[in-house]
Amino acid sequence: MFSSVDDDKNGKSDLNVFLALVKALSNADVVQDLKEVFKVFDKDGNKYIFPDELRQVMISVGSVLSEEELNEMINEADGDKDGQINYKEYVKMVDK
């Protein structure tokens, strides 16, 4: 699935590739799918996506992130700057 959203075919993940992956995972029934995809990222079920959880999911789809790339993704989505992504921030990020 990662290769289908890796437009520049460099095998590296960037914010656009990440967003395309999230959107590809959440095409059909938007609200339910958004919740399901959020659960994939929220490994411990605490209703927040932490950097380590994001890293694990990205690795599972074949993308290894540098610490800088990971922080960039978190910072882009983290509206309240608490170092984690809640569901509301996630939906806002996906809707871009």
Jmol script that loads the backbone (N, CA, C; Angstrom):
load data "model"
ATOM      1  N   MET A   1       0.832  -1.193   0.000  1.00  0.00           N
ATOM      2  CA  MET A   1       0.000   0.000   0.000  1.00  0.00           C
ATOM      3  C   MET A   1       0.873   1.251   0.000  1.00  0.00           C
ATOM      4  N   PHE A   2       2.003   1.224   0.717  1.00  0.00           N
ATOM      5  CA  PHE A   2       2.866   2.396   0.769  1.00  0.00           C
ATOM      6  C   PHE A   2       3.319   2.799  -0.624  1.00  0.00           C
ATOM      7  N   SER A   3       3.682   1.820  -1.440  1.00  0.00           N
ATOM      8  CA  SER A   3       4.179   2.161  -2.772  1.00  0.00           C
ATOM      9  C   SER A   3       3.129   2.873  -3.610  1.00  0.00           C
ATOM     10  N   SER A   4       1.856   2.624  -3.330  1.00  0.00           N
ATOM     11  CA  SER A   4       0.811   3.293  -4.105  1.00  0.00           C
ATOM     12  C   SER A   4       0.673   4.768  -3.766  1.00  0.00           C
ATOM     13  N   VAL A   5       1.233   5.206  -2.650  1.00  0.00           N
ATOM     14  CA  VAL A   5       1.168   6.620  -2.284  1.00  0.00           C
ATOM     15  C   VAL A   5       2.544   7.278  -2.278  1.00  0.00           C
ATOM     16  N   ASP A   6       3.582   6.538  -2.648  1.00  0.00           N
ATOM     17  CA  ASP A   6       4.940   7.067  -2.699  1.00  0.00           C
ATOM     18  C   ASP A   6       5.171   7.649  -4.087  1.00  0.00           C
ATOM     19  N   ASP A   7       4.608   8.842  -4.332  1.00  0.00           N
ATOM     20  CA  ASP A   7       4.610   9.449  -5.662  1.00  0.00           C
ATOM     21  C   ASP A   7       5.990   9.604  -6.273  1.00  0.00           C
ATOM     22  N   ASP A   8       6.964   9.996  -5.471  1.00  0.00           N
ATOM     23  CA  ASP A   8       8.283  10.217  -6.050  1.00  0.00           C
ATOM     24  C   ASP A   8       9.131   8.945  -6.064  1.00  0.00           C
ATOM     25  N   LYS A   9       8.577   7.836  -5.588  1.00  0.00           N
ATOM     26  CA  LYS A   9       9.202   6.509  -5.646  1.00  0.00           C
ATOM     27  C   LYS A   9      10.591   6.479  -5.028  1.00  0.00           C
ATOM     28  N   ASN A  10      10.813   7.312  -4.004  1.00  0.00           N
ATOM     29  CA  ASN A  10      12.118   7.308  -3.363  1.00  0.00           C
ATOM     30  C   ASN A  10      12.146   6.421  -2.129  1.00  0.00           C
ATOM     31  N   GLY A  11      11.019   5.808  -1.786  1.00  0.00           N
ATOM     32  CA  GLY A  11      10.962   4.910  -0.644  1.00  0.00           C
ATOM     33  C   GLY A  11      10.980   5.610   0.689  1.00  0.00           C
ATOM     34  N   LYS A  12      11.037   6.914   0.680  1.00  0.00           N
ATOM     35  CA  LYS A  12      11.052   7.679   1.923  1.00  0.00           C
ATOM     36  C   LYS A  12       9.672   8.244   2.184  1.00  0.00           C
ATOM     37  N   SER A  13       9.369   8.373   3.452  1.00  0.00           N
ATOM     38  CA  SER A  13       8.077   8.935   3.817  1.00  0.00           C
ATOM     39  C   SER A  13       8.242  10.419   4.090  1.00  0.00           C
ATOM     40  N   ASP A  14       7.332  11.188   3.588  1.00  0.00           N
ATOM     41  CA  ASP A  14       7.276  12.584   3.964  1.00  0.00           C
ATOM     42  C   ASP A  14       5.842  12.877   4.352  1.00  0.00           C
ATOM     43  N   LEU A  15       5.566  14.072   4.744  1.00  0.00           N
ATOM     44  CA  LEU A  15       4.234  14.416   5.225  1.00  0.00           C
ATOM     45  C   LEU A  15       3.175  14.145   4.167  1.00  0.00           C
ATOM     46  N   ASN A  16       3.441  14.471   2.921  1.00  0.00           N
ATOM     47  CA  ASN A  16       2.450  14.242   1.867  1.00  0.00           C
ATOM     48  C   ASN A  16       2.170  12.760   1.669  1.00  0.00           C
ATOM     49  N   VAL A  17       3.209  11.934   1.730  1.00  0.00           N
ATOM     50  CA  VAL A  17       3.024  10.494   1.598  1.00  0.00           C
ATOM     51  C   VAL A  17       2.212   9.972   2.774  1.00  0.00           C
ATOM     52  N   PHE A  18       2.538  10.447   3.969  1.00  0.00           N
ATOM     53  CA  PHE A  18       1.800  10.041   5.167  1.00  0.00           C
ATOM     54  C   PHE A  18       0.322  10.407   5.039  1.00  0.00           C
ATOM     55  N   LEU A  19       0.042  11.620   4.640  1.00  0.00           N
ATOM     56  CA  LEU A  19      -1.347  12.059   4.502  1.00  0.00           C
ATOM     57  C   LEU A  19      -2.068  11.261   3.421  1.00  0.00           C
ATOM     58  N   ALA A  20      -1.387  10.971   2.328  1.00  0.00           N
ATOM     59  CA  ALA A  20      -2.002  10.166   1.274  1.00  0.00           C
ATOM     60  C   ALA A  20      -2.312   8.762   1.775  1.00  0.00           C
ATOM     61  N   LEU A  21      -1.422   8.207   2.589  1.00  0.00           N
ATOM     62  CA  LEU A  21      -1.655   6.888   3.163  1.00  0.00           C
ATOM     63  C   LEU A  21      -2.871   6.903   4.068  1.00  0.00           C
ATOM     64  N   VAL A  22      -2.951   7.884   4.929  1.00  0.00           N
ATOM     65  CA  VAL A  22      -4.098   7.990   5.833  1.00  0.00           C
ATOM     66  C   VAL A  22      -5.382   8.141   5.030  1.00  0.00           C
ATOM     67  N   LYS A  23      -5.359   8.987   4.006  1.00  0.00           N
ATOM     68  CA  LYS A  23      -6.562   9.174   3.186  1.00  0.00           C
ATOM     69  C   LYS A  23      -6.929   7.895   2.442  1.00  0.00           C
ATOM     70  N   ALA A  24      -5.932   7.172   1.957  1.00  0.00           N
ATOM     71  CA  ALA A  24      -6.214   5.924   1.249  1.00  0.00           C
ATOM     72  C   ALA A  24      -6.847   4.896   2.173  1.00  0.00           C
ATOM     73  N   LEU A  25      -6.451   4.923   3.429  1.00  0.00           N
ATOM     74  CA  LEU A  25      -7.009   3.987   4.403  1.00  0.00           C
ATOM     75  C   LEU A  25      -8.408   4.378   4.841  1.00  0.00           C
ATOM     76  N   SER A  26      -8.844   5.572   4.517  1.00  0.00           N
ATOM     77  CA  SER A  26     -10.129   6.045   5.047  1.00  0.00           C
ATOM     78  C   SER A  26     -11.047   6.591   3.958  1.00  0.00           C
ATOM     79  N   ASN A  27     -11.226   5.840   2.883  1.00  0.00           N
ATOM     80  CA  ASN A  27     -12.021   6.327   1.755  1.00  0.00           C
ATOM     81  C   ASN A  27     -13.522   6.097   1.861  1.00  0.00           C
ATOM     82  N   ALA A  28     -14.001   4.963   2.312  1.00  0.00           N
ATOM     83  CA  ALA A  28     -15.419   4.602   2.185  1.00  0.00           C
ATOM     84  C   ALA A  28     -16.316   5.360   3.149  1.00  0.00           C
ATOM     85  N   ASP A  29     -16.761   4.737   4.193  1.00  0.00           N
ATOM     86  CA  ASP A  29     -17.616   5.384   5.184  1.00  0.00           C
ATOM     87  C   ASP A  29     -16.725   6.253   6.060  1.00  0.00           C
ATOM     88  N   VAL A  30     -16.649   7.518   5.742  1.00  0.00           N
ATOM     89  CA  VAL A  30     -15.627   8.413   6.273  1.00  0.00           C
ATOM     90  C   VAL A  30     -15.550   8.422   7.796  1.00  0.00           C
ATOM     91  N   VAL A  31     -16.643   8.668   8.479  1.00  0.00           N
ATOM     92  CA  VAL A  31     -16.581   8.784   9.937  1.00  0.00           C
ATOM     93  C   VAL A  31     -16.126   7.476  10.570  1.00  0.00           C
ATOM     94  N   GLN A  32     -16.739   6.371  10.181  1.00  0.00           N
ATOM     95  CA  GLN A  32     -16.363   5.079  10.766  1.00  0.00           C
ATOM     96  C   GLN A  32     -14.935   4.717  10.391  1.00  0.00           C
ATOM     97  N   ASP A  33     -14.581   4.940   9.139  1.00  0.00           N
ATOM     98  CA  ASP A  33     -13.234   4.614   8.705  1.00  0.00           C
ATOM     99  C   ASP A  33     -12.188   5.471   9.404  1.00  0.00           C
ATOM    100  N   LEU A  34     -12.479   6.748   9.600  1.00  0.00           N
ATOM    101  CA  LEU A  34     -11.540   7.605  10.324  1.00  0.00           C
ATOM    102  C   LEU A  34     -11.293   7.064  11.721  1.00  0.00           C
ATOM    103  N   LYS A  35     -12.358   6.629  12.368  1.00  0.00           N
ATOM    104  CA  LYS A  35     -12.213   6.060  13.715  1.00  0.00           C
ATOM    105  C   LYS A  35     -11.380   4.781  13.679  1.00  0.00           C
ATOM    106  N   GLU A  36     -11.633   3.938  12.699  1.00  0.00           N
ATOM    107  CA  GLU A  36     -10.891   2.679  12.592  1.00  0.00           C
ATOM    108  C   GLU A  36      -9.412   2.927  12.297  1.00  0.00           C
ATOM    109  N   VAL A  37      -9.136   3.843  11.396  1.00  0.00           N
ATOM    110  CA  VAL A  37      -7.742   4.147  11.072  1.00  0.00           C
ATOM    111  C   VAL A  37      -7.049   4.780  12.272  1.00  0.00           C
ATOM    112  N   PHE A  38      -7.761   5.645  12.991  1.00  0.00           N
ATOM    113  CA  PHE A  38      -7.186   6.236  14.201  1.00  0.00           C
ATOM    114  C   PHE A  38      -6.791   5.130  15.179  1.00  0.00           C
ATOM    115  N   LYS A  39      -7.636   4.114  15.311  1.00  0.00           N
ATOM    116  CA  LYS A  39      -7.338   2.998  16.218  1.00  0.00           C
ATOM    117  C   LYS A  39      -6.083   2.246  15.791  1.00  0.00           C
ATOM    118  N   VAL A  40      -5.835   2.173  14.484  1.00  0.00           N
ATOM    119  CA  VAL A  40      -4.618   1.521  13.994  1.00  0.00           C
ATOM    120  C   VAL A  40      -3.391   2.266  14.513  1.00  0.00           C
ATOM    121  N   PHE A  41      -3.448   3.584  14.488  1.00  0.00           N
ATOM    122  CA  PHE A  41      -2.332   4.394  14.968  1.00  0.00           C
ATOM    123  C   PHE A  41      -2.256   4.411  16.494  1.00  0.00           C
ATOM    124  N   ASP A  42      -3.394   4.415  17.158  1.00  0.00           N
ATOM    125  CA  ASP A  42      -3.469   4.489  18.626  1.00  0.00           C
ATOM    126  C   ASP A  42      -3.320   3.086  19.211  1.00  0.00           C
ATOM    127  N   LYS A  43      -2.106   2.573  19.191  1.00  0.00           N
ATOM    128  CA  LYS A  43      -1.829   1.190  19.577  1.00  0.00           C
ATOM    129  C   LYS A  43      -2.281   0.844  20.991  1.00  0.00           C
ATOM    130  N   ASP A  44      -2.128   1.763  21.943  1.00  0.00           N
ATOM    131  CA  ASP A  44      -2.474   1.442  23.334  1.00  0.00           C
ATOM    132  C   ASP A  44      -3.908   1.819  23.694  1.00  0.00           C
ATOM    133  N   GLY A  45      -4.646   2.383  22.748  1.00  0.00           N
ATOM    134  CA  GLY A  45      -6.053   2.679  22.959  1.00  0.00           C
ATOM    135  C   GLY A  45      -6.346   3.807  23.928  1.00  0.00           C
ATOM    136  N   ASN A  46      -5.381   4.705  24.136  1.00  0.00           N
ATOM    137  CA  ASN A  46      -5.582   5.800  25.094  1.00  0.00           C
ATOM    138  C   ASN A  46      -6.154   7.066  24.455  1.00  0.00           C
ATOM    139  N   LYS A  47      -6.556   6.971  23.190  1.00  0.00           N
ATOM    140  CA  LYS A  47      -7.182   8.062  22.436  1.00  0.00           C
ATOM    141  C   LYS A  47      -6.204   9.159  22.005  1.00  0.00           C
ATOM    142  N   TYR A  48      -4.924   8.823  21.987  1.00  0.00           N
ATOM    143  CA  TYR A  48      -3.883   9.728  21.499  1.00  0.00           C
ATOM    144  C   TYR A  48      -2.900   8.939  20.646  1.00  0.00           C
ATOM    145  N   ILE A  49      -2.369   9.581  19.624  1.00  0.00           N
ATOM    146  CA  ILE A  49      -1.292   8.995  18.832  1.00  0.00           C
ATOM    147  C   ILE A  49       0.003   9.646  19.303  1.00  0.00           C
ATOM    148  N   PHE A  50       0.902   8.824  19.817  1.00  0.00           N
ATOM    149  CA  PHE A  50       2.203   9.293  20.272  1.00  0.00           C
ATOM    150  C   PHE A  50       3.237   9.030  19.179  1.00  0.00           C
ATOM    151  N   PRO A  51       4.367   9.724  19.218  1.00  0.00           N
ATOM    152  CA  PRO A  51       5.389   9.532  18.186  1.00  0.00           C
ATOM    153  C   PRO A  51       5.786   8.070  17.975  1.00  0.00           C
ATOM    154  N   ASP A  52       5.961   7.304  19.050  1.00  0.00           N
ATOM    155  CA  ASP A  52       6.347   5.898  18.893  1.00  0.00           C
ATOM    156  C   ASP A  52       5.272   5.090  18.168  1.00  0.00           C
ATOM    157  N   GLU A  53       4.006   5.407  18.417  1.00  0.00           N
ATOM    158  CA  GLU A  53       2.916   4.709  17.731  1.00  0.00           C
ATOM    159  C   GLU A  53       2.921   5.050  16.247  1.00  0.00           C
ATOM    160  N   LEU A  54       3.129   6.307  15.929  1.00  0.00           N
ATOM    161  CA  LEU A  54       3.209   6.729  14.532  1.00  0.00           C
ATOM    162  C   LEU A  54       4.370   6.019  13.847  1.00  0.00           C
ATOM    163  N   ARG A  55       5.508   5.965  14.511  1.00  0.00           N
ATOM    164  CA  ARG A  55       6.687   5.305  13.950  1.00  0.00           C
ATOM    165  C   ARG A  55       6.390   3.825  13.669  1.00  0.00           C
ATOM    166  N   GLN A  56       5.749   3.137  14.613  1.00  0.00           N
ATOM    167  CA  GLN A  56       5.441   1.713  14.438  1.00  0.00           C
ATOM    168  C   GLN A  56       4.553   1.476  13.220  1.00  0.00           C
ATOM    169  N   VAL A  57       3.524   2.294  13.065  1.00  0.00           N
ATOM    170  CA  VAL A  57       2.622   2.122  11.923  1.00  0.00           C
ATOM    171  C   VAL A  57       3.360   2.394  10.620  1.00  0.00           C
ATOM    172  N   MET A  58       4.142   3.445  10.577  1.00  0.00           N
ATOM    173  CA  MET A  58       4.861   3.775   9.353  1.00  0.00           C
ATOM    174  C   MET A  58       5.855   2.666   8.997  1.00  0.00           C
ATOM    175  N   ILE A  59       6.522   2.084   9.989  1.00  0.00           N
ATOM    176  CA  ILE A  59       7.432   0.965   9.731  1.00  0.00           C
ATOM    177  C   ILE A  59       6.653  -0.225   9.185  1.00  0.00           C
ATOM    178  N   SER A  60       5.462  -0.462   9.740  1.00  0.00           N
ATOM    179  CA  SER A  60       4.662  -1.612   9.302  1.00  0.00           C
ATOM    180  C   SER A  60       4.204  -1.487   7.851  1.00  0.00           C
ATOM    181  N   VAL A  61       4.149  -0.271   7.325  1.00  0.00           N
ATOM    182  CA  VAL A  61       3.794  -0.088   5.912  1.00  0.00           C
ATOM    183  C   VAL A  61       5.036   0.147   5.046  1.00  0.00           C
ATOM    184  N   GLY A  62       6.201  -0.121   5.624  1.00  0.00           N
ATOM    185  CA  GLY A  62       7.432  -0.073   4.851  1.00  0.00           C
ATOM    186  C   GLY A  62       8.153   1.250   4.826  1.00  0.00           C
ATOM    187  N   SER A  63       7.844   2.127   5.753  1.00  0.00           N
ATOM    188  CA  SER A  63       8.480   3.439   5.774  1.00  0.00           C
ATOM    189  C   SER A  63       9.225   3.650   7.085  1.00  0.00           C
ATOM    190  N   VAL A  64      10.513   3.894   6.993  1.00  0.00           N
ATOM    191  CA  VAL A  64      11.312   4.183   8.179  1.00  0.00           C
ATOM    192  C   VAL A  64      11.514   5.690   8.246  1.00  0.00           C
ATOM    193  N   LEU A  65      11.073   6.278   9.348  1.00  0.00           N
ATOM    194  CA  LEU A  65      11.157   7.729   9.509  1.00  0.00           C
ATOM    195  C   LEU A  65      12.388   8.123  10.303  1.00  0.00           C
ATOM    196  N   SER A  66      13.009   9.205   9.889  1.00  0.00           N
ATOM    197  CA  SER A  66      14.050   9.783  10.730  1.00  0.00           C
ATOM    198  C   SER A  66      13.353  10.478  11.894  1.00  0.00           C
ATOM    199  N   GLU A  67      14.089  10.762  12.919  1.00  0.00           N
ATOM    200  CA  GLU A  67      13.517  11.476  14.068  1.00  0.00           C
ATOM    201  C   GLU A  67      12.970  12.832  13.626  1.00  0.00           C
ATOM    202  N   GLU A  68      13.671  13.476  12.708  1.00  0.00           N
ATOM    203  CA  GLU A  68      13.238  14.781  12.198  1.00  0.00           C
ATOM    204  C   GLU A  68      11.904  14.674  11.443  1.00  0.00           C
ATOM    205  N   GLU A  69      11.779  13.666  10.584  1.00  0.00           N
ATOM    206  CA  GLU A  69      10.532  13.472   9.836  1.00  0.00           C
ATOM    207  C   GLU A  69       9.365  13.169  10.770  1.00  0.00           C
ATOM    208  N   LEU A  70       9.622  12.323  11.753  1.00  0.00           N
ATOM    209  CA  LEU A  70       8.589  11.974  12.722  1.00  0.00           C
ATOM    210  C   LEU A  70       8.126  13.209  13.481  1.00  0.00           C
ATOM    211  N   ASN A  71       9.076  13.988  13.961  1.00  0.00           N
ATOM    212  CA  ASN A  71       8.729  15.211  14.692  1.00  0.00           C
ATOM    213  C   ASN A  71       7.978  16.201  13.811  1.00  0.00           C
ATOM    214  N   GLU A  72       8.354  16.282  12.543  1.00  0.00           N
ATOM    215  CA  GLU A  72       7.665  17.178  11.612  1.00  0.00           C
ATOM    216  C   GLU A  72       6.201  16.769  11.451  1.00  0.00           C
ATOM    217  N   MET A  73       5.963  15.472  11.318  1.00  0.00           N
ATOM    218  CA  MET A  73       4.589  14.982  11.184  1.00  0.00           C
ATOM    219  C   MET A  73       3.770  15.263  12.435  1.00  0.00           C
ATOM    220  N   ILE A  74       4.352  14.988  13.586  1.00  0.00           N
ATOM    221  CA  ILE A  74       3.644  15.237  14.851  1.00  0.00           C
ATOM    222  C   ILE A  74       3.367  16.728  14.990  1.00  0.00           C
ATOM    223  N   ASN A  75       4.375  17.555  14.758  1.00  0.00           N
ATOM    224  CA  ASN A  75       4.201  19.005  14.906  1.00  0.00           C
ATOM    225  C   ASN A  75       3.157  19.560  13.950  1.00  0.00           C
ATOM    226  N   GLU A  76       3.114  19.027  12.737  1.00  0.00           N
ATOM    227  CA  GLU A  76       2.139  19.483  11.746  1.00  0.00           C
ATOM    228  C   GLU A  76       0.711  19.210  12.212  1.00  0.00           C
ATOM    229  N   ALA A  77       0.502  18.068  12.829  1.00  0.00           N
ATOM    230  CA  ALA A  77      -0.853  17.665  13.237  1.00  0.00           C
ATOM    231  C   ALA A  77      -1.222  18.106  14.644  1.00  0.00           C
ATOM    232  N   ASP A  78      -0.238  18.362  15.477  1.00  0.00           N
ATOM    233  CA  ASP A  78      -0.455  18.604  16.905  1.00  0.00           C
ATOM    234  C   ASP A  78      -0.852  20.056  17.168  1.00  0.00           C
ATOM    235  N   GLY A  79      -2.147  20.332  17.057  1.00  0.00           N
ATOM    236  CA  GLY A  79      -2.648  21.698  17.198  1.00  0.00           C
ATOM    237  C   GLY A  79      -2.378  22.331  18.543  1.00  0.00           C
ATOM    238  N   ASP A  80      -2.481  21.558  19.625  1.00  0.00           N
ATOM    239  CA  ASP A  80      -2.282  22.137  20.959  1.00  0.00           C
ATOM    240  C   ASP A  80      -0.848  21.973  21.461  1.00  0.00           C
ATOM    241  N   LYS A  81       0.027  21.421  20.630  1.00  0.00           N
ATOM    242  CA  LYS A  81       1.465  21.293  20.902  1.00  0.00           C
ATOM    243  C   LYS A  81       1.764  20.560  22.205  1.00  0.00           C
ATOM    244  N   ASP A  82       1.004  19.472  22.456  1.00  0.00           N
ATOM    245  CA  ASP A  82       1.260  18.676  23.655  1.00  0.00           C
ATOM    246  C   ASP A  82       2.077  17.416  23.354  1.00  0.00           C
ATOM    247  N   GLY A  83       2.576  17.289  22.126  1.00  0.00           N
ATOM    248  CA  GLY A  83       3.437  16.171  21.776  1.00  0.00           C
ATOM    249  C   GLY A  83       2.710  14.907  21.366  1.00  0.00           C
ATOM    250  N   GLN A  84       1.409  14.999  21.205  1.00  0.00           N
ATOM    251  CA  GLN A  84       0.602  13.848  20.808  1.00  0.00           C
ATOM    252  C   GLN A  84      -0.547  14.333  19.939  1.00  0.00           C
ATOM    253  N   ILE A  85      -1.177  13.411  19.235  1.00  0.00           N
ATOM    254  CA  ILE A  85      -2.278  13.772  18.343  1.00  0.00           C
ATOM    255  C   ILE A  85      -3.558  13.147  18.876  1.00  0.00           C
ATOM    256  N   ASN A  86      -4.542  13.995  19.186  1.00  0.00           N
ATOM    257  CA  ASN A  86      -5.837  13.457  19.611  1.00  0.00           C
ATOM    258  C   ASN A  86      -6.712  13.260  18.371  1.00  0.00           C
ATOM    259  N   TYR A  87      -7.889  12.691  18.565  1.00  0.00           N
ATOM    260  CA  TYR A  87      -8.755  12.375  17.430  1.00  0.00           C
ATOM    261  C   TYR A  87      -9.151  13.624  16.639  1.00  0.00           C
ATOM    262  N   LYS A  88      -9.468  14.690  17.331  1.00  0.00           N
ATOM    263  CA  LYS A  88      -9.870  15.932  16.655  1.00  0.00           C
ATOM    264  C   LYS A  88      -8.731  16.460  15.773  1.00  0.00           C
ATOM    265  N   GLU A  89      -7.516  16.436  16.292  1.00  0.00           N
ATOM    266  CA  GLU A  89      -6.356  16.892  15.519  1.00  0.00           C
ATOM    267  C   GLU A  89      -6.117  15.965  14.323  1.00  0.00           C
ATOM    268  N   TYR A  90      -6.301  14.681  14.551  1.00  0.00           N
ATOM    269  CA  TYR A  90      -6.142  13.687  13.483  1.00  0.00           C
ATOM    270  C   TYR A  90      -7.118  13.946  12.336  1.00  0.00           C
ATOM    271  N   VAL A  91      -8.394  14.163  12.678  1.00  0.00           N
ATOM    272  CA  VAL A  91      -9.409  14.425  11.651  1.00  0.00           C
ATOM    273  C   VAL A  91      -9.067  15.699  10.886  1.00  0.00           C
ATOM    274  N   LYS A  92      -8.639  16.715  11.590  1.00  0.00           N
ATOM    275  CA  LYS A  92      -8.267  17.981  10.946  1.00  0.00           C
ATOM    276  C   LYS A  92      -7.092  17.771   9.988  1.00  0.00           C
ATOM    277  N   MET A  93      -6.113  16.962  10.407  1.00  0.00           N
ATOM    278  CA  MET A  93      -4.951  16.682   9.578  1.00  0.00           C
ATOM    279  C   MET A  93      -5.364  15.923   8.318  1.00  0.00           C
ATOM    280  N   VAL A  94      -6.206  14.915   8.465  1.00  0.00           N
ATOM    281  CA  VAL A  94      -6.633  14.100   7.329  1.00  0.00           C
ATOM    282  C   VAL A  94      -7.467  14.918   6.351  1.00  0.00           C
ATOM    283  N   ASP A  95      -8.190  15.877   6.859  1.00  0.00           N
ATOM    284  CA  ASP A  95      -9.084  16.692   6.037  1.00  0.00           C
ATOM    285  C   ASP A  95      -8.352  17.742   5.209  1.00  0.00           C
ATOM    286  N   LYS A  96      -7.058  17.889   5.384  1.00  0.00           N
ATOM    287  CA  LYS A  96      -6.288  18.902   4.642  1.00  0.00           C
ATOM    288  C   LYS A  96      -6.232  18.570   3.173  1.00  0.00           C
TER     289      LYS A  96
END
end "model"
wireframe off; spacefill off
backbone 0.3
color backbone group
